[in-house]
């Protein structure tokens, strides 16, 4: 009897196959305030020079699974979560229609759950985890590392690092898109699960679940629109802007275009 491939090999190949489903040139609101140069490469349709490896895909897929766990637990606890994976569009300008044309949202690496929604010309699309009060409060379910939970508990907001700013920018863009559709979109609620909770709260003895409210900020919403207009400008020019970060920054270390941007691997 010939042995089949090992489970390790099969899982690693499957994770890399999932990573490869992402199409070049796809942009979305979840990337708001990410490196502008990196988003320029995406808008130009260039493939990732540093696609996620199996380890990164484990973290990515675990995050998706944790999102489902959090939402299911909220509903079992008596809350009604509406608009699961609702498609929204942030309009950034008629003059951006050449870069963001009218199109149909295709399936993402998670499957067909996003497939078929209309994206009008001049819009950048996004998808919500869900809402409370039918469009009033955007829910963002996340699994957080211990240090991230500590910051939420101490400051009542994500940290002011690169990724913290990106998360707040993403949620602000969602709120702005909902408001444009006539929804109240009063604020966003981050529901963070402490990944260290199974160890008794971890080193800092933090709670298993933390929630933080992010109020809608019109000025930040305007910045989000300006960000995507700057992405469009790069596509129109056929060239990306100068590097806005140093190579040892978080933005570069976790960028899927790092090698292209810096002219080679580390």
C-alpha positions as CSV (number, residue, x, y, z in Angstrom):
1,X,0.0,0.0,0.0
2,X,1.4,3.4,-1.0
3,X,1.1,6.0,1.6
4,X,-0.7,9.2,0.7
5,X,0.9,12.6,1.3
6,X,1.2,13.6,4.9
7,X,-1.4,15.9,6.6
8,X,1.3,18.5,7.1
9,X,2.1,18.7,3.4
10,X,-1.6,18.7,2.5
11,X,-2.5,21.5,5.0
12,X,0.5,23.7,3.9
13,X,-0.4,23.2,0.2
14,X,-4.0,24.0,0.9
15,X,-3.1,27.2,2.9
16,X,-0.9,28.4,0.1
17,X,-3.6,27.6,-2.5
18,X,-6.0,29.8,-0.5
19,X,-3.4,32.6,-0.5
20,X,-3.1,32.3,-4.2
21,X,-6.8,33.0,-4.8
22,X,-6.4,36.7,-4.3
23,X,-6.4,38.5,-7.6
24,X,-3.9,41.3,-8.4
25,X,-5.5,44.8,-8.6
26,X,-8.2,44.2,-6.0
27,X,-8.5,46.9,-3.4
28,X,-10.9,47.2,-0.5
29,X,-11.8,49.3,2.5
30,X,-10.1,46.9,4.9
31,X,-6.8,48.4,3.5
32,X,-7.7,52.0,4.4
33,X,-4.6,53.8,5.7
34,X,-2.3,50.9,4.8
35,X,0.9,51.9,3.1
36,X,-0.1,54.2,0.2
37,X,2.8,53.0,-1.9
38,X,1.8,49.4,-1.3
39,X,-1.8,50.1,-2.3
40,X,-0.5,51.8,-5.4
41,X,1.2,48.5,-6.4
42,X,-2.1,46.8,-5.8
43,X,-4.1,49.3,-7.9
44,X,-1.6,48.9,-10.7
45,X,-2.5,45.2,-10.8
46,X,1.0,43.9,-9.8
47,X,1.1,40.5,-8.2
48,X,2.3,40.3,-4.6
49,X,6.1,40.0,-4.4
50,X,5.8,38.5,-0.9
51,X,2.5,36.6,-0.7
52,X,1.5,35.2,2.7
53,X,3.2,31.9,3.7
54,X,1.5,29.0,5.4
55,X,2.0,30.6,8.9
56,X,0.5,33.9,7.8
57,X,-2.5,32.1,6.3
58,X,-3.0,30.2,9.6
59,X,-3.3,33.5,11.4
60,X,-5.6,34.9,8.7
61,X,-7.9,31.9,8.7
62,X,-7.9,31.7,12.5
63,X,-9.1,35.4,12.5
64,X,-11.9,34.6,10.2
65,X,-13.0,31.6,12.3
66,X,-12.7,33.6,15.5
67,X,-15.0,36.3,14.0
68,X,-17.7,33.6,13.5
69,X,-17.3,32.4,17.1
70,X,-17.7,35.9,18.5
71,X,-20.7,36.7,16.4
72,X,-22.4,33.4,17.3
73,X,-21.7,33.9,21.0
74,X,-23.1,37.4,20.8
75,X,-26.3,36.0,19.3
76,X,-26.5,33.2,21.9
77,X,-26.1,35.9,24.5
78,X,-29.3,37.7,23.3
79,X,-28.0,40.2,20.8
80,X,-29.3,40.4,17.2
81,X,-26.4,40.8,14.7
82,X,-27.7,42.0,11.4
83,X,-26.0,42.6,8.0
84,X,-23.6,39.7,8.2
85,X,-21.0,40.3,5.6
86,X,-22.9,43.2,4.2
87,X,-21.4,44.7,1.1
88,X,-20.8,48.5,1.3
89,X,-19.3,51.0,-1.1
90,X,-17.4,54.2,-0.2
91,X,-17.8,56.7,-3.0
92,X,-14.5,58.6,-3.6
93,X,-15.3,60.6,-6.7
94,X,-16.7,60.5,-10.2
95,X,-13.2,61.4,-11.4
96,X,-11.9,58.1,-10.0
97,X,-14.2,56.0,-12.2
98,X,-11.4,55.2,-14.6
99,X,-9.5,53.5,-11.7
100,X,-12.5,52.2,-9.8
101,X,-15.0,51.4,-12.6
102,X,-18.4,49.9,-12.1
103,X,-18.1,46.2,-11.6
104,X,-19.4,43.1,-9.8
105,X,-17.7,42.0,-6.5
106,X,-16.1,38.7,-7.1
107,X,-15.6,35.9,-4.5
108,X,-12.7,36.4,-2.2
109,X,-10.3,33.8,-0.7
110,X,-13.0,33.0,1.8
111,X,-15.4,31.7,-0.9
112,X,-18.5,33.0,-2.6
113,X,-19.9,34.9,0.3
114,X,-19.0,38.3,-1.3
115,X,-19.9,37.4,-4.8
116,X,-22.4,39.3,-7.0
117,X,-22.7,42.6,-5.3
118,X,-22.7,45.7,-7.5
119,X,-19.8,48.2,-7.1
120,X,-20.7,51.6,-8.7
121,X,-18.1,53.6,-10.6
122,X,-15.8,55.7,-8.4
123,X,-16.4,53.4,-5.3
124,X,-14.1,51.3,-3.1
125,X,-15.9,48.2,-1.7
126,X,-15.9,46.7,1.8
127,X,-17.7,44.1,3.8
128,X,-18.9,44.4,7.4
129,X,-18.7,41.7,10.1
130,X,-22.2,42.8,11.1
131,X,-24.3,45.5,12.7
132,X,-26.3,46.1,15.8
133,X,-29.6,48.0,15.5
134,X,-29.8,47.5,11.7
135,X,-27.1,49.8,10.4
136,X,-26.7,51.8,13.6
137,X,-23.5,50.2,15.1
138,X,-20.9,48.4,13.0
139,X,-19.5,45.3,14.7
140,X,-15.9,44.4,14.2
141,X,-15.0,41.0,15.8
142,X,-11.3,40.4,16.3
143,X,-8.9,38.0,18.1
144,X,-6.3,40.2,19.8
145,X,-2.9,39.4,21.1
146,X,-2.3,40.1,24.8
147,X,-0.6,43.4,24.2
148,X,-3.4,44.6,22.0
149,X,-6.0,43.7,24.6
150,X,-4.0,45.5,27.3
151,X,-4.0,48.7,25.2
152,X,-7.8,48.4,24.7
153,X,-8.3,48.0,28.5
154,X,-6.0,50.9,29.5
155,X,-6.8,53.4,26.8
156,X,-10.3,52.4,25.6
157,X,-9.0,52.4,22.0
158,X,-6.6,50.5,19.7
159,X,-3.0,51.5,20.0
160,X,-1.7,54.3,17.9
161,X,0.7,52.0,15.9
162,X,0.4,51.5,12.2
163,X,-2.1,48.6,12.5
164,X,-4.2,50.4,15.2
165,X,-4.6,53.4,12.9
166,X,-5.5,51.1,10.0
167,X,-8.2,49.4,12.0
168,X,-9.8,52.7,13.0
169,X,-9.5,54.0,9.4
170,X,-11.2,50.9,8.1
171,X,-14.1,51.2,10.6
172,X,-14.5,54.9,9.8
173,X,-14.7,54.1,6.1
174,X,-17.4,51.6,6.8
175,X,-19.4,54.1,8.8
176,X,-19.0,56.7,6.1
177,X,-20.2,54.2,3.5
178,X,-23.3,53.3,5.6
179,X,-24.1,57.0,6.2
180,X,-24.0,57.6,2.4
181,X,-26.7,54.9,2.1
182,X,-28.9,56.7,4.7
183,X,-28.1,54.5,7.7
184,X,-27.5,56.1,11.1
185,X,-24.0,54.5,11.5
186,X,-23.5,56.2,14.9
187,X,-20.3,54.3,15.9
188,X,-18.3,51.1,15.5
189,X,-17.8,48.6,18.2
190,X,-14.7,46.5,18.4
191,X,-15.3,43.2,20.1
192,X,-11.9,41.8,20.9
193,X,-11.3,38.2,22.1
194,X,-8.1,37.8,24.2
195,X,-6.1,35.0,22.6
196,X,-4.2,34.5,25.9
197,X,-7.5,34.0,27.9
198,X,-7.1,30.2,27.9
199,X,-4.0,30.7,30.0
200,X,-5.9,32.4,32.8
201,X,-5.8,35.8,31.2
202,X,-2.1,35.7,30.3
203,X,0.7,37.6,32.0
204,X,-1.5,40.7,32.6
205,X,-4.6,38.8,33.9
206,X,-6.8,40.5,31.3
207,X,-10.5,39.7,30.6
208,X,-11.4,37.2,27.9
209,X,-13.5,39.7,25.9
210,X,-13.2,43.5,25.6
211,X,-15.4,45.9,23.7
212,X,-14.4,49.4,22.6
213,X,-16.5,52.0,20.8
214,X,-15.1,54.0,17.9
215,X,-17.2,57.2,17.3
216,X,-17.7,58.4,13.7
217,X,-15.2,61.1,12.9
218,X,-16.1,63.2,9.8
219,X,-12.6,64.5,9.5
220,X,-11.1,61.0,9.5
221,X,-13.8,59.9,7.0
222,X,-12.6,62.7,4.7
223,X,-9.0,61.5,5.2
224,X,-10.1,58.0,4.2
225,X,-11.7,59.3,1.0
226,X,-8.5,61.3,0.3
227,X,-6.4,58.2,0.8
228,X,-8.3,56.2,-1.8
229,X,-8.1,59.2,-4.2
230,X,-4.3,59.1,-3.7
231,X,-4.3,55.4,-4.6
232,X,-6.3,56.2,-7.8
233,X,-3.7,59.0,-8.6
234,X,-0.9,56.4,-8.6
235,X,-2.8,54.1,-10.9
236,X,-3.5,57.0,-13.3
237,X,0.2,58.1,-13.2
238,X,1.4,54.5,-13.8
239,X,3.9,55.0,-10.9
240,X,3.9,54.8,-7.1
241,X,4.9,57.4,-4.6
242,X,8.2,57.5,-2.8
243,X,8.5,55.1,0.2
244,X,6.7,56.6,3.2
245,X,8.2,54.1,5.7
246,X,11.6,52.7,6.6
247,X,12.2,49.0,5.9
248,X,12.3,48.1,9.6
249,X,8.8,49.5,10.2
250,X,5.7,47.4,10.8
251,X,4.2,48.6,7.6
252,X,7.1,47.1,5.6
253,X,7.7,44.0,7.6
254,X,4.2,42.8,7.0
255,X,3.8,44.1,3.5
256,X,3.0,41.8,0.6
257,X,5.0,44.0,-1.8
258,X,8.1,44.5,0.4
259,X,10.6,42.9,-2.0
260,X,9.3,44.8,-5.0
261,X,9.4,48.0,-3.1
262,X,12.9,47.6,-1.7
263,X,14.5,45.9,-4.7
264,X,15.0,42.5,-3.2
265,X,14.3,40.2,-0.2
266,X,15.7,41.0,3.2
